[in-house]
Amino acid sequence: MATSLSMLGFATDLPAQQGPEPIPGAETFGPRWQPAGTAQFDLGPAEGRFRILVSLPDQPPPEEGYGIIYALDAGWTFGTLRDAVRMRASPYAHSGARPTVVVGIGWPTDTLIDFDRRGPDLVGQGTEGPGRAATLELIETVLIPRVETALPVDPAHRMILGHSFGGAFALQARAERPGLFSHIAAGSPSIWTDAEALFAAAGPGGAPVLITIGGLETPERAAATGAPADRIARLIERDMFGRAERMAADLGADFVVFDDVGHGASVTAFLARAVAFLWAAE
């Protein structure tokens, strides 16, 4: 039987999120649209609240339960993932994917992104917010029980997903909470933020891992495209490509390079590949 948003105990009559000032004349096109089957609520302590978005599949849950993706940086990942899982699990897609819930983890801002808290909350860099360990604790002990008490979920298809800082967070979650997630997806992970600890914890076995990287995240390729000197210097210092490749080898992970895109532009390809990875060989 299909599960409604109201059955989950999530507010469905919340006002539409306020975005940037509208383009002059845009109001002539009509009212703001919100995706159907999507709810939002805030979670966490007053000094460090997160905004959670939940997208339910159109289809009723299969016997095994829904697949589920917990996605960091909801402002950059939630919408694309929502569309990707619906398209891939469509009965017309013949992809083998089953209906999948997407849980976006963001911050209570107009964009769902908070640059002051993002570093501390995901990789422990900075001083704002409760910190990376507290974020993982909240996901494990509060968010997952709230969502999965209300929804039939298949724990064999429970993914944690993140890009950049979020990718490093996903790798840390694998190391610190083995068995909590069935699949790990890390796009262009910022391993440089805690390379020693991440590599010390790396090893084959455990949850399958997907690591992706943009082809232009090597200093040589970036320089060939005319990237500014400060960008090239950061790529050299952080060794984004080299560390991602080494981490994939250490973990026995799937390693995918998206040619001709850099760090930010690789996000959409990463998200689509992550959905396929969750349902590979199904």
C-alpha positions, 0 to 999 in steps of 0.5 A: 500500500502506498504511503502518504506524506501525512502518514509519515508525520511530515508537514505537507502544508508548509509554505513554499521555500523562499528563493532569490528575488523573482526575475522582473515579470516572472510573476506573470507566469503564475504561482510557484510550483512545488514537486508533488510527493515531497515534504520538508521538516527541520531536525536537530538542536536549536544551535545546529538545525538541518532542513530535511527534504523527503521525496516519495516514489510514485509507486507502492513499496515492493515486498523488500521495501523501498531503496533509499538515498541519504544525500548531503548538500540537498541544495545541490543534490536533491532535485537531480536525484529526485528526478533520476530515481523516478526516471530510472525506476519507471516501469518504462525504463527497464533498468532493474531499479526499484522505487527509491526514496530520496532524503536530502540533508541541507540547512534551513536557508533559502538555498538549503546551503549554509557556507558557514556551517558546511565545512564544520558539519561535513568535514569538521573544518571551521567553528560554526555548527555542532561538527562532523561527528554530531552530524553523523550521530544525528543521521544515525540516531534521529534521521534514519529512525524517523524516516524508516519507522514510517516507511518500509525500507530495504536496508540492503539498498540504503545509500549515503551520498555526497560530493566534495565535502559531502564525499569525504563525509560519506567515506568517513561514515563508511569507516566510522559506522560500518554496516549502517549503509549498504552503499557509499557514493563519493563524488570528487571527495575532499580527501585532503581535509583529513587524508591521514585518517581516511586512508588509515581507515581504508581497506577492502570489504564492507559496503561497496563504494563508488568514487567519481572525479572530474577529468579536469580535476588534474592540474595538467588538464585544468591548466590546458583549459586555461584555469586560473593559477590559484585554481591549479595551485589548489589542485596540486596542493589537494591532489583531488584526482590522485587521492581519489584514485588511490582511495578507490584502489584501497577500497576496491571501489568503482572508480569513474572519471567524467572527462572534460568536466571539473569539480562542480560540473561533475555533480550531475553525472555523479548523481546519475551514476550513483543511482545506477550504482545502487541498483547495479545487477538488480 
